[in-house]
């Protein structure tokens, strides 16, 4: 497989897509509180991506060979759910932790990011888990280098 080295214009488009994905998380932050459903979060994010950013929600209708199309615009994973949960009617409750995973497409480039949210007041264990995984993420990122 040939690896395409991006030119400066393509790299800038990658940066724009990543920034737009991050902006969706900033937008949704005040809505993540007890009582909202992950389906409502999905709709809010979808409307923001499509109508405000003019981006395409990458997960929506994504269907790798042999699989059904993904039915939502984002992924939400609550508590023990590992990743790529499908938003649904379950309401968030006090003490939950939820990961919201956003992928947008802008000018053919994908911006993909996620953020862990504490819903209301969370347990000491949940806070510690989130803190340590965040630190581990940065330790991994620090190891990235060319080659």
SEBAMAR-7040 format. One record per residue: x, y, z of N, C-alpha, C, O, CB in turn; residue number from 1; residue in three letters. Coordinates in nm, 2 decimals. Glycine has a CB too. Example, Ala and Ser with C-alpha at 12.3 -4.5 7.8 and 13.67 -1.06 7.14 Angstrom:
2
R       nu       nv       nw      cau      cav      caw       cu       cv       cw       ou       ov       ow      cbu      cbv      cbw    nr   rest
R     1.32    -0.57     0.78     1.23    -0.45     0.78     1.32    -0.33     0.78     1.42    -0.33     0.85     1.13    -0.45     0.90     1    Ala
R     1.28    -0.22     0.71     1.37    -0.11     0.71     1.29     0.00     0.79     1.34     0.11     0.80     1.41    -0.06     0.57     2    Ser
end
This chain:
147
R       nu       nv       nw      cau      cav      caw       cu       cv       cw       ou       ov       ow      cbu      cbv      cbw    nr   rest
R     0.08    -0.12     0.00     0.00     0.00     0.00     0.09     0.12     0.00     0.19     0.13     0.08    -0.10     0.00     0.12     1    Unk
R     0.06     0.22    -0.09     0.13     0.34    -0.10     0.08     0.44     0.01    -0.04     0.46     0.02     0.12     0.40    -0.24     2    Unk
R     0.17     0.51     0.07     0.14     0.61     0.17     0.15     0.75     0.10     0.26     0.78     0.05     0.23     0.60     0.30     3    Unk
R     0.04     0.82     0.10     0.04     0.95     0.04     0.09     1.06     0.14     0.03     1.07     0.25    -0.10     0.99    -0.01     4    Unk
R     0.20     1.12     0.11     0.25     1.23     0.20     0.16     1.36     0.17     0.16     1.40     0.05     0.40     1.26     0.18     5    Unk
R     0.10     1.41     0.27     0.02     1.53     0.25     0.10     1.65     0.23     0.21     1.67     0.28    -0.07     1.55     0.38     6    Unk
R     0.04     1.74     0.14     0.11     1.87     0.11     0.05     1.97     0.21    -0.04     1.94     0.29     0.08     1.92    -0.04     7    Unk
R     0.11     2.09     0.22     0.07     2.19     0.32    -0.08     2.22     0.32    -0.14     2.24     0.42     0.15     2.31     0.31     8    Unk
R    -0.14     2.23     0.20    -0.28     2.26     0.19    -0.36     2.14     0.25    -0.46     2.17     0.31    -0.32     2.28     0.04     9    Unk
R    -0.33     2.02     0.22    -0.40     1.91     0.28    -0.38     1.90     0.43    -0.48     1.87     0.50    -0.35     1.78     0.21    10    Unk
R    -0.27     1.93     0.48    -0.24     1.93     0.62    -0.33     2.04     0.69    -0.39     2.02     0.79    -0.09     1.96     0.65    11    Unk
R    -0.34     2.15     0.62    -0.43     2.26     0.68    -0.58     2.21     0.68    -0.65     2.24     0.78    -0.42     2.39     0.59    12    Unk
R    -0.62     2.14     0.58    -0.76     2.09     0.57    -0.78     1.99     0.68    -0.89     1.98     0.74    -0.79     2.03     0.44    13    Unk
R    -0.68     1.91     0.71    -0.68     1.81     0.82    -0.70     1.89     0.96    -0.78     1.85     1.04    -0.56     1.72     0.83    14    Unk
R    -0.62     2.00     0.97    -0.63     2.08     1.10    -0.77     2.14     1.11    -0.83     2.14     1.22    -0.53     2.19     1.10    15    Unk
R    -0.83     2.19     1.00    -0.96     2.25     1.00    -1.06     2.14     1.05    -1.15     2.17     1.13    -1.00     2.31     0.87    16    Unk
R    -1.06     2.02     0.99    -1.15     1.92     1.02    -1.14     1.88     1.17    -1.24     1.86     1.23    -1.13     1.79     0.93    17    Unk
R    -1.02     1.87     1.22    -1.00     1.83     1.36    -1.05     1.94     1.45    -1.11     1.91     1.55    -0.85     1.81     1.39    18    Unk
R    -1.03     2.07     1.42    -1.09     2.18     1.50    -1.24     2.18     1.50    -1.30     2.20     1.60    -1.03     2.31     1.44    19    Unk
R    -1.30     2.15     1.38    -1.44     2.15     1.37    -1.50     2.03     1.46    -1.60     2.05     1.53    -1.49     2.13     1.23    20    Unk
R    -1.44     1.92     1.46    -1.48     1.81     1.55    -1.47     1.85     1.69    -1.57     1.82     1.77    -1.40     1.68     1.52    21    Unk
R    -1.37     1.91     1.73    -1.35     1.96     1.87    -1.46     2.06     1.91    -1.51     2.07     2.02    -1.21     2.02     1.89    22    Unk
R    -1.49     2.15     1.81    -1.60     2.25     1.84    -1.73     2.19     1.86    -1.81     2.24     1.94    -1.61     2.34     1.72    23    Unk
R    -1.76     2.07     1.80    -1.89     2.00     1.83    -1.89     1.96     1.98    -1.99     1.98     2.05    -1.90     1.88     1.74    24    Unk
R    -1.78     1.91     2.03    -1.77     1.88     2.17    -1.79     2.00     2.26    -1.85     1.99     2.37    -1.64     1.81     2.20    25    Unk
R    -1.73     2.11     2.22    -1.75     2.23     2.30    -1.89     2.27     2.30    -1.95     2.32     2.40    -1.66     2.35     2.25    26    Unk
R    -1.96     2.26     2.18    -2.10     2.30     2.17    -2.19     2.21     2.26    -2.28     2.27     2.33    -2.14     2.28     2.03    27    Unk
R    -2.16     2.08     2.27    -2.25     1.99     2.34    -2.23     1.99     2.49    -2.32     1.95     2.56    -2.24     1.85     2.28    28    Unk
R    -2.12     2.04     2.53    -2.08     2.03     2.68    -2.19     2.08     2.77    -2.22     2.01     2.86    -1.96     2.11     2.70    29    Unk
R    -2.25     2.20     2.75    -2.35     2.24     2.85    -2.48     2.16     2.85    -2.56     2.17     2.94    -2.39     2.38     2.82    30    Unk
R    -2.50     2.07     2.75    -2.62     1.99     2.74    -2.60     1.86     2.82    -2.70     1.79     2.84    -2.66     1.96     2.60    31    Unk
R    -2.48     1.82     2.84    -2.45     1.69     2.91    -2.48     1.70     3.05    -2.39     1.74     3.13    -2.30     1.64     2.88    32    Unk
R    -2.60     1.66     3.09    -2.64     1.67     3.23    -2.75     1.56     3.26    -2.81     1.51     3.16    -2.69     1.81     3.27    33    Unk
R    -2.78     1.53     3.38    -2.88     1.43     3.41    -3.01     1.46     3.34    -3.06     1.57     3.34    -2.90     1.42     3.56    34    Unk
R    -3.07     1.35     3.28    -3.20     1.36     3.22    -3.20     1.37     3.07    -3.30     1.33     3.01    -3.27     1.48     3.27    35    Unk
R    -3.09     1.41     3.01    -3.08     1.41     2.86    -3.05     1.27     2.81    -2.98     1.20     2.88    -2.98     1.51     2.81    36    Unk
R    -3.11     1.23     2.70    -3.09     1.10     2.64    -2.97     1.12     2.54    -2.94     1.22     2.49    -3.21     1.04     2.57    37    Unk
R    -2.90     1.00     2.52    -2.80     1.01     2.42    -2.85     1.03     2.28    -2.78     1.09     2.20    -2.71     0.88     2.43    38    Unk
R    -2.98     0.99     2.26    -3.04     1.02     2.13    -3.06     1.17     2.11    -3.04     1.23     2.00    -3.18     0.95     2.12    39    Unk
R    -3.10     1.24     2.22    -3.11     1.39     2.21    -2.97     1.45     2.19    -2.96     1.55     2.11    -3.17     1.45     2.34    40    Unk
R    -2.87     1.40     2.25    -2.73     1.45     2.23    -2.70     1.43     2.08    -2.64     1.52     2.02    -2.63     1.38     2.32    41    Unk
R    -2.73     1.32     2.03    -2.70     1.29     1.89    -2.77     1.39     1.80    -2.71     1.44     1.70    -2.74     1.15     1.85    42    Unk
R    -2.90     1.42     1.82    -2.97     1.51     1.74    -2.91     1.65     1.75    -2.90     1.72     1.64    -3.12     1.52     1.78    43    Unk
R    -2.88     1.70     1.87    -2.82     1.83     1.88    -2.68     1.84     1.81    -2.66     1.93     1.74    -2.79     1.86     2.03    44    Unk
R    -2.60     1.73     1.82    -2.47     1.73     1.75    -2.49     1.73     1.60    -2.43     1.80     1.52    -2.39     1.61     1.79    45    Unk
R    -2.59     1.64     1.55    -2.61     1.63     1.41    -2.65     1.77     1.35    -2.60     1.81     1.25    -2.73     1.53     1.38    46    Unk
R    -2.75     1.83     1.42    -2.80     1.96     1.37    -2.69     2.07     1.37    -2.68     2.15     1.27    -2.91     2.01     1.46    47    Unk
R    -2.60     2.06     1.47    -2.49     2.16     1.47    -2.39     2.13     1.36    -2.35     2.22     1.29    -2.42     2.15     1.61    48    Unk
R    -2.35     2.00     1.34    -2.26     1.97     1.23    -2.31     2.01     1.10    -2.24     2.07     1.02    -2.23     1.82     1.24    49    Unk
R    -2.44     1.97     1.07    -2.49     1.99     0.93    -2.53     2.14     0.91    -2.50     2.19     0.80    -2.61     1.90     0.92    50    Unk
R    -2.60     2.20     1.00    -2.66     2.33     0.98    -2.57     2.45     1.02    -2.58     2.55     0.96    -2.78     2.34     1.06    51    Unk
R    -2.48     2.43     1.12    -2.39     2.54     1.16    -2.25     2.52     1.09    -2.20     2.62     1.04    -2.38     2.54     1.31    52    Unk
R    -2.20     2.40     1.10    -2.06     2.38     1.05    -2.06     2.35     0.90    -1.95     2.37     0.83    -1.99     2.28     1.12    53    Unk
R    -2.17     2.30     0.84    -2.17     2.25     0.71    -2.07     2.14     0.69    -2.00     2.13     0.59    -2.14     2.37     0.61    54    Unk
R    -2.07     2.05     0.79    -1.99     1.93     0.78    -2.08     1.81     0.77    -2.20     1.82     0.78    -1.90     1.92     0.91    55    Unk
R    -2.02     1.70     0.73    -2.09     1.57     0.72    -2.06     1.49     0.85    -1.94     1.47     0.88    -2.05     1.49     0.59    56    Unk
R    -2.16     1.43     0.92    -2.13     1.34     1.03    -2.08     1.21     0.97    -2.16     1.13     0.91    -2.26     1.32     1.12    57    Unk
R    -1.96     1.18     0.99    -1.90     1.06     0.92    -1.96     0.93     0.96    -1.98     0.84     0.88    -1.75     1.05     0.96    58    Unk
R    -2.00     0.91     1.09    -2.06     0.78     1.13    -2.19     0.75     1.06    -2.23     0.63     1.04    -2.07     0.77     1.27    59    Unk
R    -2.27     0.85     1.03    -2.41     0.83     0.98    -2.41     0.75     0.85    -2.35     0.80     0.75    -2.48     0.97     0.97    60    Unk
R    -2.48     0.64     0.86    -2.49     0.55     0.74    -2.36     0.48     0.70    -2.35     0.42     0.59    -2.55     0.62     0.63    61    Unk
R    -2.25     0.49     0.78    -2.13     0.42     0.75    -2.16     0.27     0.76    -2.21     0.22     0.86    -2.01     0.46     0.85    62    Unk
R    -2.12     0.20     0.66    -2.14     0.05     0.65    -2.02    -0.02     0.59    -2.02    -0.03     0.47    -2.27     0.02     0.57    63    Unk
R    -1.93    -0.07     0.67    -1.83    -0.15     0.62    -1.89    -0.28     0.55    -2.00    -0.32     0.59    -1.72    -0.19     0.73    64    Unk
R    -1.82    -0.34     0.47    -1.87    -0.46     0.40    -1.93    -0.56     0.49    -1.86    -0.60     0.59    -1.75    -0.53     0.32    65    Unk
R    -2.05    -0.60     0.46    -2.12    -0.70     0.54    -2.18    -0.66     0.67    -2.23    -0.74     0.75    -2.02    -0.81     0.58    66    Unk
R    -2.18    -0.53     0.69    -2.24    -0.47     0.81    -2.36    -0.38     0.78    -2.36    -0.32     0.67    -2.14    -0.40     0.90    67    Unk
R    -2.45    -0.36     0.87    -2.56    -0.27     0.85    -2.51    -0.13     0.87    -2.41    -0.10     0.94    -2.68    -0.30     0.95    68    Unk
R    -2.57    -0.03     0.81    -2.53     0.11     0.82    -2.55     0.16     0.97    -2.64     0.12     1.03    -2.61     0.20     0.73    69    Unk
R    -2.45     0.24     1.01    -2.46     0.29     1.15    -2.57     0.40     1.14    -2.57     0.49     1.06    -2.32     0.36     1.19    70    Unk
R    -2.66     0.39     1.24    -2.78     0.48     1.23    -2.77     0.62     1.29    -2.87     0.69     1.28    -2.89     0.41     1.30    71    Unk
R    -2.66     0.66     1.35    -2.65     0.78     1.42    -2.53     0.87     1.37    -2.45     0.82     1.30    -2.65     0.76     1.57    72    Unk
R    -2.53     0.99     1.41    -2.43     1.09     1.37    -2.31     1.09     1.46    -2.20     1.14     1.43    -2.48     1.22     1.36    73    Unk
R    -2.32     1.04     1.58    -2.21     1.03     1.68    -2.21     0.90     1.75    -2.30     0.81     1.73    -2.23     1.15     1.79    74    Unk
R    -2.11     0.87     1.83    -2.11     0.75     1.92    -2.11     0.80     2.06    -2.05     0.90     2.10    -1.99     0.66     1.89    75    Unk
R    -2.19     0.73     2.15    -2.19     0.76     2.29    -2.17     0.63     2.37    -2.24     0.53     2.34    -2.33     0.83     2.33    76    Unk
R    -2.08     0.64     2.47    -2.05     0.52     2.55    -2.07     0.56     2.69    -2.00     0.64     2.75    -1.91     0.46     2.52    77    Unk
R    -2.16     0.49     2.76    -2.19     0.52     2.90    -2.13     0.42     2.99    -2.14     0.30     2.97    -2.35     0.53     2.92    78    Unk
R    -2.06     0.47     3.10    -2.00     0.39     3.20    -1.92     0.28     3.15    -1.81     0.30     3.10    -2.11     0.33     3.29    79    Unk
R    -1.96     0.15     3.16    -1.88     0.04     3.13    -1.87     0.00     2.98    -1.80    -0.09     2.94    -1.93    -0.08     3.20    80    Unk
R    -1.95     0.07     2.90    -1.95     0.05     2.76    -1.81     0.10     2.70    -1.77     0.21     2.73    -2.07     0.12     2.69    81    Unk
R    -1.74     0.01     2.63    -1.61     0.04     2.59    -1.60     0.16     2.48    -1.54     0.26     2.51    -1.54    -0.08     2.53    82    Unk
R    -1.67     0.14     2.37    -1.66     0.25     2.27    -1.77     0.22     2.16    -1.83     0.11     2.15    -1.52     0.25     2.20    83    Unk
R    -1.79     0.33     2.09    -1.88     0.32     1.97    -2.02     0.28     2.00    -2.09     0.21     1.92    -1.83     0.23     1.87    84    Unk
R    -2.07     0.32     2.12    -2.21     0.29     2.15    -2.31     0.37     2.07    -2.27     0.48     2.03    -2.24     0.32     2.30    85    Unk
R    -2.42     0.31     2.04    -2.52     0.38     1.95    -2.61     0.46     2.04    -2.67     0.41     2.13    -2.60     0.27     1.87    86    Unk
R    -2.63     0.59     2.01    -2.72     0.68     2.09    -2.86     0.62     2.09    -2.90     0.57     1.99    -2.71     0.82     2.04    87    Unk
R    -2.93     0.63     2.20    -3.06     0.58     2.21    -3.14     0.65     2.32    -3.11     0.76     2.36    -3.06     0.43     2.24    88    Unk
R    -3.25     0.59     2.36    -3.35     0.65     2.45    -3.30     0.66     2.60    -3.37     0.72     2.68    -3.48     0.59     2.45    89    Unk
R    -3.19     0.60     2.63    -3.14     0.59     2.77    -3.10     0.73     2.82    -3.02     0.80     2.75    -3.03     0.49     2.79    90    Unk
R    -3.16     0.78     2.93    -3.13     0.91     2.98    -3.00     0.90     3.07    -2.99     0.80     3.14    -3.25     0.97     3.07    91    Unk
R    -2.92     1.00     3.06    -2.80     1.01     3.15    -2.85     1.03     3.29    -2.95     1.11     3.32    -2.70     1.11     3.11    92    Unk
R    -2.78     0.98     3.39    -2.82     1.00     3.53    -2.70     1.05     3.61    -2.58     1.04     3.57    -2.87     0.87     3.60    93    Unk
R    -2.73     1.11     3.72    -2.62     1.17     3.81    -2.52     1.06     3.84    -2.56     0.94     3.88    -2.68     1.22     3.94    94    Unk
R    -2.39     1.09     3.82    -2.29     0.99     3.85    -2.24     0.91     3.73    -2.13     0.85     3.74    -2.33     0.90     3.95    95    Unk
R    -2.31     0.92     3.62    -2.26     0.85     3.50    -2.13     0.92     3.44    -2.11     1.04     3.47    -2.37     0.85     3.39    96    Unk
R    -2.05     0.84     3.37    -1.95     0.90     3.29    -1.99     0.86     3.14    -2.03     0.75     3.12    -1.80     0.85     3.33    97    Unk
R    -1.97     0.95     3.05    -2.01     0.92     2.91    -1.91     0.98     2.82    -1.86     1.09     2.84    -2.15     0.99     2.88    98    Unk
R    -1.87     0.89     2.72    -1.78     0.94     2.62    -1.86     0.97     2.50    -1.94     0.89     2.45    -1.67     0.83     2.59    99    Unk
R    -1.83     1.09     2.44    -1.90     1.13     2.32    -1.79     1.14     2.21    -1.69     1.21     2.23    -1.97     1.27     2.33   100    Unk
R    -1.81     1.06     2.10    -1.71     1.04     2.00    -1.77     1.11     1.87    -1.88     1.08     1.83    -1.68     0.89     1.97   101    Unk
R    -1.69     1.21     1.82    -1.74     1.29     1.71    -1.64     1.27     1.59    -1.52     1.27     1.61    -1.74     1.44     1.75   102    Unk
R    -1.70     1.25     1.47    -1.62     1.25     1.35    -1.69     1.33     1.24    -1.80     1.29     1.21    -1.59     1.10     1.30   103    Unk
R    -1.63     1.43     1.19    -1.69     1.51     1.09    -1.60     1.50     0.96    -1.48     1.47     0.97    -1.70     1.66     1.13   104    Unk
R    -1.67     1.53     0.85    -1.60     1.53     0.72    -1.61     1.67     0.67    -1.73     1.72     0.65    -1.65     1.42     0.62   105    Unk
R    -1.50     1.74     0.63    -1.50     1.87     0.57    -1.40     1.87     0.46    -1.29     1.84     0.48    -1.47     1.98     0.68   106    Unk
R    -1.45     1.90     0.34    -1.37     1.90     0.22    -1.29     1.77     0.20    -1.17     1.78     0.16    -1.27     2.02     0.22   107    Unk
R    -1.36     1.66     0.23    -1.30     1.53     0.21    -1.20     1.48     0.32    -1.15     1.37     0.31    -1.22     1.53     0.08   108    Unk
R    -1.18     1.56     0.42    -1.09     1.53     0.53    -1.17     1.50     0.66    -1.27     1.57     0.69    -0.99     1.63     0.56   109    Unk
R    -1.13     1.40     0.73    -1.20     1.36     0.86    -1.13     1.43     0.98    -1.01     1.43     0.99    -1.20     1.21     0.87   110    Unk
R    -1.22     1.48     1.07    -1.17     1.52     1.20    -1.24     1.43     1.30    -1.36     1.42     1.30    -1.21     1.67     1.23   111    Unk
R    -1.16     1.36     1.38    -1.21     1.26     1.48    -1.16     1.28     1.62    -1.04     1.29     1.64    -1.18     1.12     1.43   112    Unk
R    -1.25     1.30     1.71    -1.21     1.32     1.85    -1.32     1.27     1.94    -1.43     1.25     1.90    -1.18     1.47     1.87   113    Unk
R    -1.29     1.26     2.07    -1.39     1.23     2.17    -1.35     1.29     2.30    -1.24     1.34     2.32    -1.40     1.07     2.19   114    Unk
R    -1.45     1.30     2.39    -1.43     1.36     2.52    -1.51     1.28     2.62    -1.62     1.24     2.59    -1.47     1.51     2.52   115    Unk
R    -1.45     1.26     2.74    -1.52     1.20     2.85    -1.59     1.31     2.93    -1.53     1.41     2.97    -1.42     1.11     2.93   116    Unk
R    -1.72     1.28     2.97    -1.79     1.38     3.05    -1.83     1.32     3.18    -1.87     1.20     3.18    -1.91     1.43     2.97   117    Unk
R    -1.83     1.39     3.28    -1.89     1.35     3.41    -2.03     1.41     3.42    -2.05     1.53     3.39    -1.80     1.40     3.53   118    Unk
R    -2.13     1.33     3.44    -2.26     1.37     3.45    -2.30     1.40     3.60    -2.31     1.31     3.68    -2.36     1.26     3.39   119    Unk
R    -2.31     1.53     3.63    -2.33     1.57     3.76    -2.21     1.53     3.85    -2.09     1.54     3.80    -2.45     1.50     3.82   120    Unk
R    -2.23     1.50     3.97    -2.12     1.46     4.06    -2.10     1.31     4.05    -2.19     1.23     4.06    -2.16     1.49     4.21   121    Unk
R    -1.97     1.27     4.02    -1.93     1.13     4.00    -1.85     1.08     4.12    -1.81     1.16     4.20    -1.85     1.11     3.87   122    Unk
R    -1.84     0.95     4.12    -1.77     0.89     4.23    -1.62     0.91     4.22    -1.57     0.95     4.12    -1.80     0.73     4.23   123    Unk
R    -1.55     0.89     4.34    -1.41     0.90     4.34    -1.34     0.81     4.24    -1.25     0.85     4.17    -1.35     0.88     4.48   124    Unk
R    -1.40     0.69     4.23    -1.34     0.59     4.14    -1.36     0.64     3.99    -1.27     0.62     3.91    -1.41     0.45     4.15   125    Unk
R    -1.47     0.69     3.96    -1.50     0.74     3.82    -1.40     0.86     3.79    -1.34     0.87     3.68    -1.64     0.79     3.80   126    Unk
R    -1.38     0.95     3.89    -1.29     1.06     3.87    -1.15     1.01     3.85    -1.08     1.06     3.76    -1.30     1.16     3.99   127    Unk
R    -1.11     0.91     3.93    -0.97     0.86     3.92    -0.95     0.79     3.78    -0.85     0.81     3.72    -0.95     0.76     4.03   128    Unk
R    -1.05     0.71     3.74    -1.04     0.64     3.61    -1.02     0.74     3.50    -0.94     0.72     3.41    -1.17     0.56     3.59   129    Unk
R    -1.11     0.85     3.50    -1.10     0.95     3.39    -0.96     1.02     3.40    -0.90     1.05     3.29    -1.21     1.05     3.40   130    Unk
R    -0.92     1.05     3.52    -0.79     1.12     3.53    -0.67     1.04     3.48    -0.59     1.09     3.41    -0.77     1.16     3.68   131    Unk
R    -0.67     0.91     3.52    -0.56     0.82     3.48    -0.56     0.79     3.33    -0.46     0.79     3.27    -0.56     0.70     3.56   132    Unk
R    -0.68     0.77     3.27    -0.68     0.75     3.13    -0.64     0.87     3.05    -0.58     0.86     2.95    -0.83     0.70     3.09   133    Unk
R    -0.68     0.99     3.10    -0.64     1.11     3.03    -0.49     1.12     3.04    -0.43     1.16     2.93    -0.71     1.23     3.10   134    Unk
R    -0.43     1.10     3.15    -0.28     1.10     3.16    -0.22     1.00     3.07    -0.11     1.03     3.01    -0.24     1.08     3.31   135    Unk
R    -0.27     0.88     3.07    -0.22     0.77     2.98    -0.22     0.81     2.84    -0.13     0.78     2.76    -0.29     0.64     3.01   136    Unk
R    -0.33     0.88     2.80    -0.35     0.92     2.66    -0.23     1.02     2.62    -0.17     1.00     2.52    -0.48     0.99     2.64   137    Unk
R    -0.20     1.11     2.71    -0.09     1.21     2.68     0.04     1.14     2.68     0.13     1.18     2.60    -0.10     1.32     2.78   138    Unk
R     0.06     1.04     2.77     0.19     0.97     2.77     0.21     0.90     2.63     0.32     0.89     2.58     0.20     0.87     2.88   139    Unk
R     0.10     0.84     2.58     0.10     0.78     2.45     0.13     0.87     2.34     0.21     0.85     2.25    -0.02     0.70     2.42   140    Unk
R     0.06     0.99     2.34     0.08     1.09     2.24     0.23     1.14     2.24     0.28     1.17     2.13    -0.01     1.21     2.26   141    Unk
R     0.29     1.15     2.35     0.43     1.20     2.36     0.52     1.10     2.29     0.63     1.14     2.26     0.47     1.22     2.51   142    Unk
R     0.48     0.98     2.27     0.57     0.88     2.21     0.56     0.88     2.06     0.65     0.82     1.99     0.53     0.74     2.26   143    Unk
R     0.47     0.96     2.00     0.45     0.96     1.86     0.56     1.04     1.80     0.60     1.15     1.84     0.31     1.02     1.82   144    Unk
R     0.62     0.99     1.69     0.73     1.06     1.62     0.73     1.01     1.47     0.67     0.91     1.44     0.87     1.03     1.69   145    Unk
R     0.79     1.08     1.39     0.80     1.04     1.25     0.86     0.90     1.23     0.95     0.86     1.31     0.88     1.14     1.16   146    Unk
R     0.81     0.83     1.14     0.87     0.70     1.11     0.78     0.59     1.15     0.81     0.47     1.13     0.99     0.68     1.17   147    Unk
end
